Amino acid sequence: MLKQSLQQKLLQKLSPQQIQLMKLLQVPTLELEARIKQELEANPALEEGVEVDPSLDEFEEGREEASEALQEFDFDEYLDDETSDYKLSARNHGADVEDRDIPLGSGASFRELLVEQLAWLDLSDVTRALAEHLIGHLDDDGYLRRDLESIVNDLAFTQGIDIKREALEEALVSVQTLDPAGVGARDLRECLTLQVHRKLQDEEARRGREEALSRASSMLSLHYDAFTKKHYDKLQAALDISEDELKEALEELTRLNPKPGNSGSESSRTIQHVIPDFTLGVDGEDIVLQINGRNAPDLRISRTYREMMDTYSEGGKQDRATREALAFVKQKVDAAKWFVDAIAQRQHTLLKTMQAIVDHQRAYFLSGDEVDLKPMILKDIADRIGMDISTVSRVANSKYIQTPYGTMLLKSFFSEGLSTDSGEDASSHEVKKILKDAMDGEDKRKPLSDEKLGILLNAKGYNIARRTVAKYREQMGIPVARLRKEL
């Protein structure tokens, strides 16, 4: 049964301006520049440059000139968008004029290079077509992650092509003969095996290393599990070789490329250059913090648009066209005012938050030693500046600071705390540094286990459990003791 009722609720909703302000606060310098450029192109009432003091004589002279220009300004003509584009462009240079524009280089992609190599192989049309289809399934590392049976089913259901698995396997063998060696492998074991076999077939590559390559091949084909787990004693016994011979075979395997798809420059990722949002300098006991000037560009509201709005509003009785023009100008001016204020508020919030971080971590910024990093969470900084935790999180997101000790991500200064025997709090960064130093100096034949590392930290006065040691080790991207073992 449908019913109507009148209810009164108290809700909190974010306005579109507040949402845009939060997004501006979160973006790093490069994205902010792109956002400002976009706003400048979209809003003619917004200009680059410092706001001029209206009390200056030059401003008064400029005001008179702007007023004269405004009298000759036809707003209806300005809003006329029916003019064809070709009437607004000029191509008055001859055909023999040299074009000095620098073209953008675009090399062939990794998969296109593989397809080009197929042309040099003596393949049937069906095998060639299937090989090209398999190349399309390769990931960026050069692996075929999809099962052949699934590809056979896809061809049958989506393209109506009925082929046997054997035909697809034959095409895969052809793909695996292409360069770089190892492409088309279905797992790491097959990838390494393909590369070892390629070296064994190459007389130049195997010269003087044939025995080591043969042992490496046997290691992959017969004792792969022991190899991955670094059970060197088992490998020596199974292959009946000495430690030096085992070391030579392992060296051959370490020279192989586990990601052959990334070996070409065409497949390399675009390098994102880091532009620091802040710069920090140390002069004795003084710390100087500055915000990158690209985070605080000079923006102003167009004087012409402001005067245009005044002129239209003071024009007395207005017709419909004039009212629409006034509404358009007012909308652009209001949007420009909001954007200028939002950029200023962003700059203020960034500086206030970063200054609080510097004050909290003053000892670290003076010394540059990670041991001096204090435990710090988002709430600590939020309480210092009187803002919400989410605001601090947005400031710390994707922002960098340039210091005398390197350019660092703001999030790297935040860490949890651990209690020590003396009752003080120690940063997890400090504990991680001690762990890394201990693992760097360990005997690689007998690496320290997580339990032994925990005992070492407890001896230094840090109350830490073995599972916490394992967590920190994983955060640093360091494998377990068994995988750190070396001959």
C-alpha positions in Angstrom: 0.0 0.0 0.0 1.4 3.4 -1.0 1.5 6.2 1.6 2.6 9.8 1.6 4.2 11.4 4.6 6.0 14.6 5.5 9.4 14.1 7.2 12.0 16.5 8.4 15.6 15.2 8.3 19.0 16.8 9.0 21.5 15.8 6.3 24.9 16.9 5.4 25.8 17.1 1.7 28.9 18.3 -0.1 28.4 21.0 -2.6 30.0 20.6 -6.1 32.5 23.3 -5.1 33.6 21.4 -2.0 34.1 18.3 -4.0 36.2 20.1 -6.5 38.2 21.7 -3.7 39.0 18.3 -2.2 40.1 17.0 -5.6 42.4 20.0 -6.1 43.9 19.3 -2.6 44.7 15.7 -3.6 46.3 16.2 -7.0 50.1 16.5 -7.3 51.9 19.4 -9.0 51.8 18.0 -12.6 48.1 17.3 -12.4 47.4 20.7 -10.9 49.1 22.4 -13.8 47.0 20.5 -16.2 43.9 21.4 -14.2 44.8 25.1 -14.2 45.4 25.0 -18.0 42.1 23.3 -18.5 40.3 26.0 -16.5 42.1 28.8 -18.3 41.0 27.4 -21.6 37.4 26.8 -20.5 36.9 30.1 -18.6 37.8 33.4 -20.5 37.2 35.3 -17.3 40.2 33.7 -15.7 43.7 35.0 -16.6 47.3 34.4 -15.6 49.2 37.2 -13.8 49.3 39.1 -10.6 46.2 41.1 -9.6 46.9 44.8 -10.2 46.3 47.4 -7.4 43.4 49.5 -8.6 44.8 52.6 -6.8 47.7 52.8 -9.2 47.6 55.4 -12.0 48.5 52.8 -14.6 45.3 50.9 -13.6 43.2 54.0 -14.1 44.6 54.5 -17.5 44.1 50.9 -18.4 40.5 51.2 -17.1 39.8 54.1 -19.5 41.3 52.1 -22.3 39.2 49.1 -21.4 36.1 51.2 -21.2 36.7 52.6 -24.7 37.3 49.1 -26.0 34.2 47.9 -24.3 32.0 50.4 -26.1 33.2 49.0 -29.4 32.7 45.4 -28.1 29.8 43.5 -29.8 28.9 40.8 -27.3 26.4 39.2 -29.7 29.1 38.9 -32.3 31.4 37.4 -29.5 28.7 34.8 -28.7 28.1 34.0 -32.4 29.2 30.4 -32.9 27.7 29.9 -36.3 30.9 31.1 -38.1 32.5 28.2 -40.0 35.9 27.1 -38.7 37.6 27.5 -42.1 36.8 31.3 -42.0 38.8 31.6 -38.7 42.0 29.9 -40.0 44.6 30.9 -42.5 46.8 28.8 -44.7 48.7 31.4 -46.6 52.0 29.7 -47.0 53.1 27.9 -50.2 53.6 24.2 -50.7 57.4 24.7 -50.8 57.6 26.2 -47.3 59.5 23.9 -45.0 57.5 22.4 -42.1 59.7 22.7 -39.0 57.3 20.9 -36.7 59.0 18.0 -34.9 57.1 14.8 -35.5 56.4 12.5 -32.6 58.4 9.3 -32.8 56.3 6.1 -32.5 58.2 2.8 -32.7 56.6 -0.6 -33.3 55.1 -2.3 -30.3 56.4 -5.5 -28.8 53.6 -7.6 -30.4 54.0 -5.9 -33.8 57.7 -6.9 -33.8 56.8 -10.5 -33.1 54.3 -10.5 -36.0 56.9 -9.1 -38.3 59.3 -12.0 -37.4 56.6 -14.5 -38.4 57.0 -13.4 -42.0 60.5 -14.9 -42.0 59.3 -18.4 -41.0 58.1 -21.0 -43.4 54.6 -21.5 -42.0 51.2 -22.5 -43.5 48.5 -19.9 -43.7 46.6 -21.6 -40.8 49.6 -21.8 -38.5 50.6 -18.2 -39.3 47.1 -17.0 -38.5 47.0 -19.0 -35.2 50.5 -17.7 -34.3 49.3 -14.1 -34.7 46.3 -14.9 -32.6 48.5 -16.3 -29.8 50.8 -13.2 -30.0 47.7 -11.1 -29.3 47.2 -13.1 -26.1 50.7 -12.5 -24.8 50.9 -10.2 -21.7 53.4 -7.4 -21.3 56.0 -9.8 -19.9 55.8 -12.0 -23.0 54.0 -14.9 -21.3 50.9 -16.8 -22.6 48.9 -16.8 -19.4 45.7 -18.2 -21.0 45.3 -22.0 -21.3 45.4 -23.4 -24.8 42.1 -25.2 -24.3 40.4 -22.0 -23.4 41.7 -20.3 -26.5 40.4 -23.2 -28.7 37.0 -22.8 -27.1 37.1 -19.0 -27.7 37.8 -19.4 -31.3 35.0 -21.9 -31.7 32.3 -19.9 -29.8 33.2 -16.3 -30.8 34.6 -16.7 -34.3 33.1 -20.0 -35.4 36.6 -21.5 -36.1 36.9 -25.1 -35.2 40.6 -26.1 -34.7 42.3 -28.8 -32.7 44.6 -28.2 -29.7 47.5 -29.8 -31.6 47.3 -27.1 -34.3 47.4 -24.4 -31.6 50.4 -26.1 -29.9 52.2 -26.2 -33.3 51.6 -22.4 -33.7 52.9 -21.9 -30.1 56.1 -23.7 -30.9 56.6 -21.3 -33.8 56.0 -18.3 -31.5 58.5 -19.6 -29.0 61.2 -19.5 -31.7 60.9 -15.8 -32.1 63.2 -13.2 -30.4 63.7 -12.4 -27.7 64.1 -15.9 -26.4 61.5 -17.0 -23.9 58.5 -15.3 -25.4 55.4 -17.5 -25.6 56.3 -19.3 -22.4 53.4 -20.4 -20.1 55.3 -20.1 -16.9 58.7 -19.1 -15.5 60.1 -22.6 -15.8 59.3 -22.9 -19.5 60.6 -19.3 -20.1 64.0 -20.1 -18.6 64.2 -23.5 -20.3 63.6 -21.9 -23.7 66.4 -19.4 -23.1 68.8 -22.1 -22.0 68.0 -24.3 -25.0 68.5 -21.2 -27.3 72.0 -20.7 -25.8 72.9 -24.4 -26.2 71.9 -24.2 -29.9 74.0 -21.0 -30.5 77.6 -22.0 -31.0 78.9 -18.6 -30.0 76.8 -18.4 -26.8 77.7 -21.9 -25.6 81.4 -21.7 -26.2 83.2 -22.5 -23.0 80.0 -22.7 -21.1 78.3 -25.9 -22.5 78.7 -27.9 -19.3 77.3 -25.2 -17.1 74.4 -24.7 -19.5 73.7 -28.4 -19.6 73.6 -28.6 -15.8 71.3 -25.5 -15.7 69.0 -27.3 -18.2 68.9 -30.4 -16.0 68.2 -28.3 -13.0 65.2 -26.7 -14.7 63.8 -29.9 -16.2 64.5 -32.4 -13.4 65.0 -30.5 -10.1 63.1 -27.3 -10.5 61.4 -27.5 -7.1 64.8 -27.8 -5.3 66.1 -24.9 -7.4 63.3 -22.5 -6.5 63.6 -23.4 -2.8 67.4 -23.1 -2.9 68.0 -26.6 -1.6 71.6 -26.5 -2.8 72.6 -29.6 -0.9 69.9 -31.6 -2.7 70.9 -30.2 -6.1 74.6 -31.1 -5.6 73.6 -34.7 -4.6 71.1 -35.1 -7.4 73.4 -33.8 -10.1 76.5 -35.3 -8.6 78.5 -32.0 -9.0 80.8 -29.9 -6.8 79.8 -26.6 -5.2 81.8 -24.7 -7.8 80.1 -26.5 -10.6 76.7 -25.7 -9.0 77.6 -22.1 -8.7 78.5 -21.9 -12.4 75.1 -23.4 -13.3 73.3 -21.0 -11.1 75.2 -18.0 -12.6 74.0 -19.1 -16.0 70.4 -19.1 -14.8 70.8 -15.6 -13.1 71.9 -14.2 -16.5 68.5 -15.1 -18.0 65.6 -12.7 -18.4 62.5 -13.7 -16.5 60.4 -11.1 -18.4 61.4 -11.3 -22.1 58.5 -9.1 -23.1 60.1 -6.1 -21.4 63.5 -6.5 -23.0 62.7 -4.1 -25.9 62.6 -0.4 -25.5 59.2 -0.4 -27.3 57.6 -2.1 -24.3 59.2 0.1 -21.6 56.9 2.0 -19.4 56.7 5.8 -19.5 58.9 7.2 -16.8 57.0 9.6 -14.5 59.3 12.3 -13.4 58.8 13.4 -9.8 58.3 17.1 -9.3 58.5 17.9 -5.5 55.6 19.9 -4.1 57.8 21.3 -1.3 61.5 22.1 -0.8 63.2 21.9 2.5 66.6 23.4 3.4 68.6 23.1 6.6 70.8 25.9 7.9 72.3 25.0 11.1 69.4 24.5 13.5 67.0 26.3 11.2 64.7 24.5 8.8 63.4 26.5 5.8 60.2 25.1 4.2 58.9 26.4 0.9 56.1 25.3 -1.4 56.9 24.8 -5.1 55.9 27.9 -7.0 54.1 25.8 -9.5 51.6 24.9 -6.8 50.8 28.6 -6.3 50.4 30.2 -9.8 49.4 33.8 -10.3 45.8 33.9 -11.3 43.4 36.8 -11.6 39.9 37.6 -12.7 39.7 39.3 -16.1 39.3 43.1 -15.6 37.4 43.3 -18.9 34.9 40.7 -17.8 34.3 42.5 -14.4 33.7 45.8 -16.1 31.6 44.1 -18.7 29.4 42.8 -15.9 29.1 46.2 -14.3 28.2 47.8 -17.7 25.5 45.3 -18.4 24.1 45.5 -14.8 24.0 49.3 -14.9 22.3 49.5 -18.3 18.8 50.1 -17.0 16.0 48.2 -18.7 17.4 45.1 -20.5 16.1 43.0 -23.2 16.3 39.2 -23.2 19.6 39.1 -25.1 21.2 41.5 -22.7 20.0 39.5 -19.7 21.4 36.3 -21.2 24.7 38.0 -21.8 24.8 39.3 -18.2 24.1 35.8 -16.9 26.9 34.3 -19.0 29.4 36.9 -17.9 28.4 36.6 -14.2 28.7 32.8 -14.3 32.2 33.0 -15.7 33.3 35.7 -13.2 31.9 33.7 -10.3 33.6 30.5 -11.5 36.9 32.4 -11.9 36.6 33.9 -8.3 35.9 30.4 -6.9 38.8 28.9 -8.7 41.3 31.6 -7.6 40.1 31.2 -4.0 40.3 27.4 -4.2 43.9 27.5 -5.4 44.8 29.9 -2.6 43.1 27.7 0.0 45.0 24.6 -1.4 48.3 26.4 -1.0 47.4 27.4 2.6 46.4 23.9 3.6 49.4 22.3 2.0 51.8 24.6 3.8 50.0 24.3 7.1 50.0 20.5 7.0 53.6 20.2 5.8 54.8 22.6 8.5 53.1 20.4 11.1 54.9 17.4 9.7 58.3 19.2 9.8 57.7 20.3 13.4 56.8 16.7 14.4 59.8 15.2 12.7 62.2 18.1 13.4 65.0 15.8 14.7 64.9 13.7 11.5 65.0 16.7 9.1 68.0 18.1 11.0 70.0 14.8 10.9 68.6 12.8 8.0 69.0 9.6 10.0 65.9 7.3 9.9 66.6 6.4 13.5 65.4 9.9 14.4 62.0 9.4 12.8 59.2 9.5 15.4 56.0 7.5 15.2 53.4 9.6 13.4 50.0 8.8 12.2 47.4 11.0 10.3 45.6 11.8 13.5 48.7 13.4 15.1 49.0 15.9 12.3 45.2 16.4 12.1 45.1 17.3 15.8 48.0 19.7 15.3 46.4 21.7 12.5 42.8 21.3 13.7 41.6 19.7 10.5 40.0 16.4 9.6 42.1 13.2 9.1 40.8 12.9 5.5 42.3 16.3 4.7 45.7 15.3 5.9 45.4 12.1 3.9 44.6 14.0 0.8 47.6 16.4 1.4 50.0 13.4 1.9 48.7 11.6 -1.2 51.1 11.6 -4.1 53.0 14.6 -2.7 56.8 14.8 -2.6 59.3 16.9 -0.7 62.8 17.7 -1.7 65.3 17.6 1.2 69.1 17.6 1.5 68.7 13.8 2.0 66.7 13.1 -1.2 63.2 13.6 -2.6 60.7 11.6 -0.6 57.0 10.8 -0.5 55.2 12.5 2.3 53.5 9.2 3.2 56.9 7.8 4.1 57.1 10.0 7.2 54.0 8.3 8.6 54.6 5.2 10.6 53.3 3.2 13.6 55.0 3.2 17.0 56.6 0.4 19.0 57.3 0.4 22.7 60.9 -0.1 23.9 62.2 -1.4 27.2 62.9 2.2 28.3 59.2 3.0 27.8 59.8 5.2 24.8 58.0 4.9 21.4 60.1 3.9 18.4 59.1 4.4 14.8 58.7 1.3 12.6 61.1 3.0 10.2 63.8 2.7 12.9 63.0 -1.0 13.3 63.1 -1.6 9.6 66.5 0.0 9.3 67.9 -2.2 12.0 66.3 -5.3 10.3 67.8 -4.3 6.9 71.2 -3.7 8.3 71.1 -7.1 10.1 70.0 -8.9 6.9 72.6 -7.1 4.8 75.4 -8.2 7.2 74.2 -11.8 7.7 76.0 -14.9 6.5 74.3 -15.7 3.2 75.0 -19.4 3.6 72.9 -19.3 6.8 70.6 -16.4 6.6 68.8 -15.2 9.8 65.3 -16.5 10.3 62.4 -14.2 11.4 62.7 -15.7 14.8 66.4 -14.9 15.1 65.8 -11.4 13.9 63.1 -11.0 16.6 65.6 -12.2 19.2 68.2 -9.7 17.9 65.7 -6.8 18.1 64.6 -7.9 21.6 68.2 -7.8 22.7 68.4 -4.2 21.5 65.4 -3.3 23.6 62.6 -3.4 21.0 59.5 -5.4 22.1 58.6 -7.1 18.9 57.1 -10.5 18.0 58.2 -12.8 15.2 55.1 -12.2 13.2 55.7 -8.4 13.3 59.3 -9.0 12.0 57.8 -11.0 9.1 55.3 -8.2 8.4 58.1 -5.6 8.3 60.3 -7.8 6.1 57.5 -8.3 3.6 56.8 -4.6 3.5 60.5 -4.0 2.6 60.1 -6.6 -0.2 62.8 -9.0 1.3 62.2 -12.7 1.0 62.3 -15.3 3.8 65.6 -16.7 5.0 65.5 -19.8 2.8 65.2 -17.6 -0.4 68.1 -15.3 0.7 70.5 -18.2 0.8 73.5 -17.9 -1.4 76.6 -20.1 -2.1 
